[in-house]
C-alpha cells in the first residue's frame, strides 16, 4: 500500500507540474487580454502584497510532515496528537497576526498608492486585499491538513484533489472572464476553491485517517523545537518573496500597474523556467542523504554533483538559448506587443536562476548534513542588500536596472558558496566548473549560428518563429551530443527507445 502511495504520489506530482505549466502558459494571455494591462497589473500587485504574508507560515507545513512521520514510526499516538495541538496553537497566533497586519495595510492602501492608482483602482485594490487576507488567514492552517496527509504517506487522493482543483479553477476562470468578470471575481473564486479544498482535506484527515488533535500537555520546549526546525525554511521562503514579489510592490509605488503587468510576465516566465529543473532536482534529496550517511568519498560526491548538474544544465541551456533566439516573438504571440520589455526582464532572471538551479544537488547535500544556517544567513543578507539597491535603481533608473541589481547579488551568493562547498561538502569545485564548461561552449556555438541566420529573417512572422524553434532544437541537440558524456548518452538512448517513432528512425 505504501509503495503504491509513493509511486502514485510521485507520478501525480509530475502530472501536476506538467498541467500547471501548460495550462498556465495557455491561460495567462487569456487573463491578461480579458482584464487588460492595467487591471492585470493591479491583480498581480495586490496578490504580491498579500503573498508577502505567506512567509509567516514559518515552514510549519514541512515541519508537520517530518514530525508526524516520526511519531507514526514510533507508534506514539499521544505525542502526535499533542504535537498537532501545539502546531495549531502556533497557527492560531499566525492567523491573528495576519489579520492584524492585513488590517493595518488595508487602512493605508489609499495613501500608499494615491500617486499611481485612480480612485476606482484603489477601491478594487481594497476589496481584493480584504478578501485575500481572509483567504490567507484560513489557508495557512488549512494547508497543514496536506502536511498531515504526507506524514501519513497518503499522497494519491490529495494530489488528485489538487490537480482537479487546478483544472476546475481554470475552466471557471475562462467562464467568469467570458461573462465580463473582473479581478475581484477571480479573487472570490480562489477563496471559494480554497475553502472547498480545506473541507475535502479535512474529511481525508479526520474521517479516513482518523487523526485527532488534542492538547494533552502544554510544553514550551515543544513549541521551541517546532519553531527552531521551521526557521530556516522560513528564511528561504522570505528570500524568494524578496527577490521576485517585492519588485511588483516597488513598481506599483513608482510607476503604476501597467509596468507591474509587464514585470509580472517576466517573473512568471522565470518561474516556469525554474519548474523545469525542479522536476529533476527534487528527487535527489534522498540520494544526497544516503551518500552522507554512507560517508561517500570526495570523488563520489563530486561525480554525482557533476552528473546531476550537467543533466539539469542541458535542459536549462536549451530553454535559455531558445528564449534568447525567439523570446521576443514568443512574448509577442503569447501576450502581445505591449509586453516586449518582458523579454529583457526574463533573460536577466534566467541568468540569475541558472547557476542556482543547476547546483541544486549541492544544496541537497547541505540539507542532508544539516548545514543550512550559513547559506540561509548569506542568502538573507545578500537578498536584503539586493532589494535595497533594487529599490534605488527602480526609483532612479528603471525596471531592468532593478532586476539586474537583484541578479547581481544572486550571482555573488553563488561565488561566495564555492569555497564553502569545497570546505564543508568536500566538493571539487574546480573540476566541477571544468566539466560543465563544454555545455556553455556548445550553447555559444549554437547561438552564434542561429542568431546569424535570424538576422536575415523577418520578425513577428509565425512561420519564421516555428521554423526557428525547429532548427534551433535540432542544432542544439546535435552540438550538445558532441559534448555529452557516455552516461548522458545512455540516458538519452534509454529515453528515445521509449518513443516508437524515434526508435524506428534510429
C-alpha positions in Angstrom: 0.0 0.0 0.0 2.8 2.5 1.0 4.8 1.6 -2.2 1.7 2.3 -4.3 1.1 5.6 -2.4 4.8 6.7 -3.0 4.8 5.7 -6.7 1.3 7.2 -7.3 2.2 10.4 -5.4 5.4 10.8 -7.4 3.7 10.2 -10.7 0.9 12.6 -9.8 3.5 15.3 -8.8 4.9 15.2 -12.3 1.4 15.3 -13.8 0.7 18.3 -11.6 3.8 20.2 -12.7 3.0 19.5 -16.4 -0.6 20.5 -16.1 0.2 23.7 -14.1 2.9 24.9 -16.5 0.9 24.0 -19.7 -2.4 25.5 -18.6 -0.6 28.5 -17.0 1.1 29.2 -20.4 -2.3 29.0 -22.1 -4.4 30.8 -19.5 -2.1 33.7 -18.7 -2.5 35.5 -22.1 -6.3 35.0 -21.9 -6.4 36.5 -18.4 -4.2 39.5 -19.5 -6.3 40.2 -22.6 -9.6 39.8 -20.7 -8.6 42.1 -17.7 -6.5 44.5 -19.7 -2.9 45.5 -18.9 -3.7 47.9 -16.0 -6.1 45.7 -14.2 -3.9 42.6 -14.6 -1.1 44.7 -13.1 -3.4 45.6 -10.2 -4.4 42.0 -9.7 -0.7 40.8 -9.6 0.4 43.7 -7.4 -2.2 43.1 -4.7 -1.5 39.3 -5.0 2.2 40.0 -4.4 1.4 42.3 -1.4 -0.7 39.6 0.3 1.8 37.0 -0.8 4.4 38.5 1.5 2.4 37.4 4.4 2.5 33.8 3.3 6.1 33.6 4.7 4.6 33.7 8.2 3.7 30.1 7.7 7.2 29.7 9.1 7.7 26.4 7.2 5.3 24.7 9.6 3.8 22.6 6.8 7.2 20.9 6.2 7.7 20.6 10.0 4.4 18.8 10.4 5.3 16.3 7.7 8.6 15.3 9.4 7.2 15.2 13.0 4.0 13.3 12.1 6.1 10.7 10.2 8.4 10.4 13.3 5.5 9.9 15.7 3.9 7.3 13.5 7.2 5.4 13.2 7.4 5.4 17.0 3.7 4.5 17.2 3.3 7.5 19.6 -0.3 8.5 19.0 -0.5 10.7 22.1 2.7 12.5 21.1 1.3 13.1 17.6 -2.0 14.5 19.0 -0.1 16.8 21.4 2.3 17.9 18.6 -0.6 18.8 16.3 -2.3 20.7 19.0 0.8 22.8 19.6 1.1 23.3 15.8 -2.4 24.7 15.6 -1.8 27.0 18.6 1.0 28.5 16.6 -1.3 28.7 13.5 -3.9 30.4 15.6 -1.4 33.2 16.5 -0.2 33.4 12.9 -3.8 33.9 11.6 -4.4 36.6 14.2 -1.1 38.3 13.2 -2.0 38.1 9.5 -5.4 39.7 10.2 -3.9 42.4 12.3 -1.1 43.3 9.8 -3.7 43.0 7.0 -6.0 45.5 8.7 -3.0 47.9 9.1 -2.2 47.6 5.4 -5.8 47.9 4.3 -6.2 51.1 6.3 -3.2 52.6 4.5 -3.7 51.3 0.9 -5.2 54.5 -0.4 -2.3 56.7 1.0 0.4 54.2 -0.3 -0.9 54.2 -3.9 -2.6 57.6 -4.2 0.1 58.8 -6.6 -0.1 55.8 -9.1 -3.7 54.4 -8.8 -7.0 56.0 -9.6 -9.9 56.2 -7.1 -11.6 53.2 -8.8 -8.4 51.2 -8.8 -7.9 51.9 -5.1 -11.4 50.8 -4.3 -10.9 47.5 -6.2 -7.5 47.0 -4.5 -9.1 47.4 -1.1 -11.8 44.8 -1.9 -9.3 42.3 -3.3 -6.9 42.8 -0.4 -9.6 42.3 2.2 -10.7 39.0 0.5 -7.2 37.8 0.1 -6.3 38.4 3.7 -9.3 36.4 4.8 -8.2 33.7 2.3 -4.7 33.6 3.7 -5.8 33.5 7.4 -7.7 30.3 6.8 -5.5 28.8 4.1 -2.3 28.6 6.2 -3.9 26.4 9.0 -6.0 24.6 6.4 -2.8 23.8 4.4 -1.5 21.9 7.4 -4.0 19.2 6.6 -2.0 18.4 3.4 1.1 18.1 5.6 -0.7 15.6 7.9 -1.6 13.5 4.8 2.0 13.5 3.7 3.1 12.5 7.2 0.7 9.5 6.9 2.0 8.7 3.4 -1.4 9.4 2.0 -0.4 11.0 -1.3 -2.6 9.9 -4.1 -6.0 11.3 -3.2 -4.7 14.7 -2.0 -2.7 15.0 -5.3 -5.8 14.1 -7.3 -7.8 16.8 -5.4 -5.1 19.4 -6.1 -5.0 18.5 -9.9 -8.8 18.6 -10.1 -8.8 21.9 -8.3 -6.5 23.5 -10.8 -8.4 22.1 -13.8 -11.8 23.2 -12.4 -10.4 26.6 -11.4 -9.0 27.1 -15.0 -12.4 26.3 -16.5 -14.2 28.6 -14.1 -11.7 31.4 -14.8 -12.4 31.2 -18.5 -16.2 31.2 -17.8 -16.0 34.1 -15.4 -13.9 36.3 -17.8 -16.1 35.4 -20.8 -19.1 36.7 -18.8 -17.2 40.0 -18.2 -15.9 39.1 -14.7 -13.1 41.2 -13.3 -10.1 40.8 -11.0 -12.3 40.8 -7.9 -14.3 37.9 -9.3 -11.0 35.9 -9.7 -10.1 36.6 -6.1 -13.5 35.4 -4.9 -13.2 32.3 -7.0 -9.8 31.4 -5.5 -11.1 31.9 -2.0 -14.1 29.6 -2.6 -11.9 27.0 -4.1 -9.5 27.1 -1.2 -12.4 26.7 1.3 -13.6 23.6 -0.7 -10.1 22.1 -0.7 -9.7 22.6 3.0 -13.1 20.9 3.6 -12.1 17.9 1.4 -8.6 17.5 3.0 -10.3 17.8 6.4 -12.5 14.8 5.5 -9.5 12.8 4.5 -7.6 13.6 7.7 -10.3 13.3 10.2 -12.6 10.7 8.6 -10.3 8.4 6.6 -7.0 8.7 8.6 -8.8 9.1 11.9 -6.4 11.8 13.0 -7.0 13.6 16.3 -5.8 17.0 17.5 -5.7 17.0 21.3 -3.7 19.0 23.8 -2.5 16.5 26.4 0.1 18.8 28.0 1.3 22.3 27.1 5.1 22.2 26.5 7.2 25.3 25.8 10.1 23.2 24.8 8.0 21.6 22.1 7.0 25.0 20.7 10.6 26.0 20.6 11.5 22.7 18.8 8.8 23.3 16.2 9.8 26.9 15.5 13.5 26.1 15.6 13.1 23.4 12.9 11.0 25.6 10.7 13.1 28.8 11.0 15.4 28.1 8.0 12.5 27.1 5.8 11.0 30.5 6.7 14.2 32.3 5.7 14.3 30.6 2.3 10.7 31.5 1.7 11.3 35.1 2.7 14.3 35.3 0.3 12.0 34.1 -2.6 9.4 36.7 -1.8 12.0 39.5 -1.6 13.6 38.5 -4.9 10.5 38.3 -7.1 7.4 39.6 -5.4 8.9 42.8 -3.8 9.6 44.2 -7.3 5.8 44.4 -8.1 5.2 46.4 -4.9 8.0 48.8 -5.6 7.0 49.3 -9.3 3.4 49.8 -8.2 4.5 52.7 -6.0 6.7 54.4 -8.6 5.3 53.5 -12.0 1.7 52.2 -11.8 0.0 49.0 -12.7 0.9 48.8 -16.5 4.6 48.4 -15.7 3.8 46.0 -12.9 1.9 43.8 -15.5 5.0 43.7 -17.8 7.2 42.8 -14.9 4.8 40.1 -13.8 5.0 38.5 -17.2 8.8 38.3 -16.9 8.8 36.9 -13.4 6.1 34.4 -14.5 8.3 33.1 -17.3 11.2 32.9 -14.8 9.0 30.7 -12.5 8.2 28.4 -15.4 12.0 28.2 -16.2 12.6 27.1 -12.6 9.9 24.4 -12.7 11.7 22.5 -15.5 14.7 21.9 -13.2 12.6 21.2 -10.0 11.2 18.0 -11.6 14.8 16.7 -11.8 16.5 18.2 -8.6 13.7 17.5 -6.1 14.1 13.7 -6.5 17.8 13.7 -5.4 17.4 14.7 -1.7 17.1 11.0 -0.6 20.2 10.2 -2.7 22.1 13.0 -1.0 21.1 11.8 2.5 22.2 8.2 1.6 25.6 9.4 0.4 26.1 11.5 3.5 25.1 8.6 5.8 27.4 6.2 3.9 30.2 8.7 4.1 30.9 8.7 0.4 34.3 10.0 -0.7 35.1 13.4 -2.1 35.3 11.9 -5.6 32.0 10.1 -5.4 30.2 13.2 -4.1 31.7 15.4 -6.8 30.9 12.9 -9.6 27.3 12.8 -8.5 27.1 16.6 -8.3 28.6 16.9 -11.8 26.3 14.2 -13.3 23.1 15.9 -11.9 24.2 19.4 -12.7 25.1 18.6 -16.3 21.7 16.9 -16.9 19.9 19.9 -15.5 22.1 22.3 -17.5 21.4 20.5 -20.8 17.7 21.2 -20.2 18.1 24.8 -18.9 20.5 25.9 -21.5 18.3 24.6 -24.2 15.4 26.8 -22.9 17.7 29.8 -22.2 19.2 29.8 -25.6 15.9 29.2 -27.3 14.4 32.2 -25.4 17.3 34.4 -26.4 16.7 33.4 -30.1 12.9 33.6 -30.3 11.8 35.1 -26.9 10.6 38.4 -28.4 8.4 36.6 -30.9 7.2 34.2 -28.2 6.1 37.1 -26.0 4.5 38.9 -29.0 2.3 35.9 -29.8 1.8 34.9 -26.1 0.6 38.2 -24.5 1.0 40.9 -27.1 3.4 43.6 -28.3 3.0 45.9 -25.3 4.9 43.3 -23.2 8.0 43.4 -25.3 10.2 44.7 -22.4 9.4 41.4 -20.5 11.9 39.8 -22.9 14.9 41.5 -21.3 13.5 41.0 -17.8 13.2 37.3 -18.4 16.7 36.9 -19.8 18.2 38.6 -16.7 16.0 36.4 -14.4 17.2 33.3 -16.2 20.8 34.4 -15.9 20.4 34.6 -12.1 18.5 31.4 -11.8 20.6 29.1 -14.0 23.6 28.6 -11.6 21.3 28.2 -8.6 19.0 25.7 -10.3 21.9 23.7 -11.8 23.7 23.4 -8.4 20.6 22.1 -6.5 22.3 18.8 -5.5 24.9 20.8 -3.5 22.1 22.4 -1.6 20.6 18.9 -1.1 23.9 17.8 0.5 23.8 20.9 2.8 20.3 19.9 3.9 21.4 16.2 4.4 24.4 17.4 6.6 22.2 19.9 8.4 24.4 22.8 7.2 21.6 25.2 6.1 22.4 28.0 8.6 25.4 29.5 6.7 23.6 29.7 3.3 20.4 30.8 5.0 22.1 33.8 6.6 24.1 34.6 3.5 21.0 34.4 1.3 19.0 36.7 3.5 21.8 39.2 3.9 22.6 39.4 0.2 18.9 39.4 -0.8 18.2 42.3 1.6 21.1 44.2 0.1 19.9 43.4 -3.4 16.4 44.6 -2.6 17.6 47.9 -1.1 19.7 48.5 -4.2 16.8 47.4 -6.4 14.5 50.0 -4.8 17.1 52.7 -5.5 17.6 51.5 -9.1 13.8 51.3 -9.7 13.2 54.8 -8.4 16.1 56.5 -10.2 16.7 54.4 -13.4 14.2 51.7 -14.3 12.9 48.1 -14.1 15.7 46.4 -15.9 18.3 48.1 -13.6 16.2 46.9 -10.6 16.3 43.3 -11.9 20.0 43.5 -12.7 20.8 44.5 -9.2 18.9 41.6 -7.7 20.5 39.2 -10.1 24.0 40.5 -9.3 23.6 39.6 -5.7 22.2 36.2 -6.7 25.4 35.5 -8.6 27.5 36.9 -5.8 25.9 34.3 -3.5 27.0 31.5 -5.9 30.6 32.8 -5.9 30.7 33.0 -2.1 29.4 29.5 -1.8 32.2 28.0 -3.9 34.8 27.8 -1.1 32.1 26.7 1.4 31.1 23.8 -0.8 34.8 22.8 -1.1 35.5 23.0 2.6 32.3 21.6 4.2 30.9 19.3 1.4 34.4 18.3 0.1 33.2 19.0 -3.5 36.0 19.6 -6.1 34.6 22.8 -7.4 37.5 23.4 -9.9 36.8 20.1 -11.6 33.0 20.8 -11.4 33.4 24.1 -13.4 35.8 22.5 -15.9 33.4 19.6 -16.6 30.3 21.8 -17.1 32.0 24.5 -19.3 31.7 22.5 -22.5 27.9 22.8 -22.3 28.2 26.6 -22.3 30.7 26.4 -25.2 28.2 24.3 -27.1 25.4 26.8 -26.4 27.7 29.7 -27.6 28.3 27.8 -30.9 24.5 27.2 -31.4 23.5 30.7 -30.6 26.3 32.2 -32.8 24.9 30.2 -35.8 21.2 30.7 -35.0 21.4 34.5 -34.4 23.4 35.0 -37.6 20.7 33.1 -39.6 17.9 35.1 -37.8 19.4 38.5 -38.8 18.3 37.7 -42.4 14.7 36.6 -41.4 11.7 38.8 -40.7 10.4 39.3 -37.2 6.9 38.6 -35.9 6.3 36.1 -38.6 4.6 32.9 -37.3 6.2 30.6 -39.9 9.7 32.0 -39.2 9.1 31.6 -35.5 8.1 28.0 -35.8 10.9 27.3 -38.2 13.4 28.9 -35.9 12.3 26.8 -32.9 12.7 23.6 -35.0 16.1 24.3 -36.5 17.4 25.7 -33.2 16.2 22.5 -31.4 17.9 20.2 -34.0 21.1 22.2 -33.9 21.2 22.4 -30.1 20.9 18.7 -29.6 23.3 17.9 -32.5 26.0 20.2 -31.0 25.3 19.1 -27.4 25.6 15.5 -28.4 29.3 16.2 -29.2 29.8 17.3 -25.6 27.8 14.6 -23.9 29.3 12.1 -21.6 28.7 8.4 -22.0 26.3 8.5 -19.0 24.3 11.3 -20.6 24.2 9.4 -23.9 22.9 6.3 -22.2 20.1 8.3 -20.6 19.2 9.8 -23.9 19.2 6.4 -25.6 17.0 5.0 -22.8 14.6 7.9 -23.3 14.4 7.7 -27.1 14.0 3.9 -27.0 10.7 4.5 -25.3 9.4 6.6 -28.2 8.3 4.3 -31.1 8.8 6.9 -33.8 12.3 7.8 -32.8 13.2 4.1 -32.3 12.1 3.4 -35.9 14.1 6.3 -37.3 17.3 5.3 -35.5 
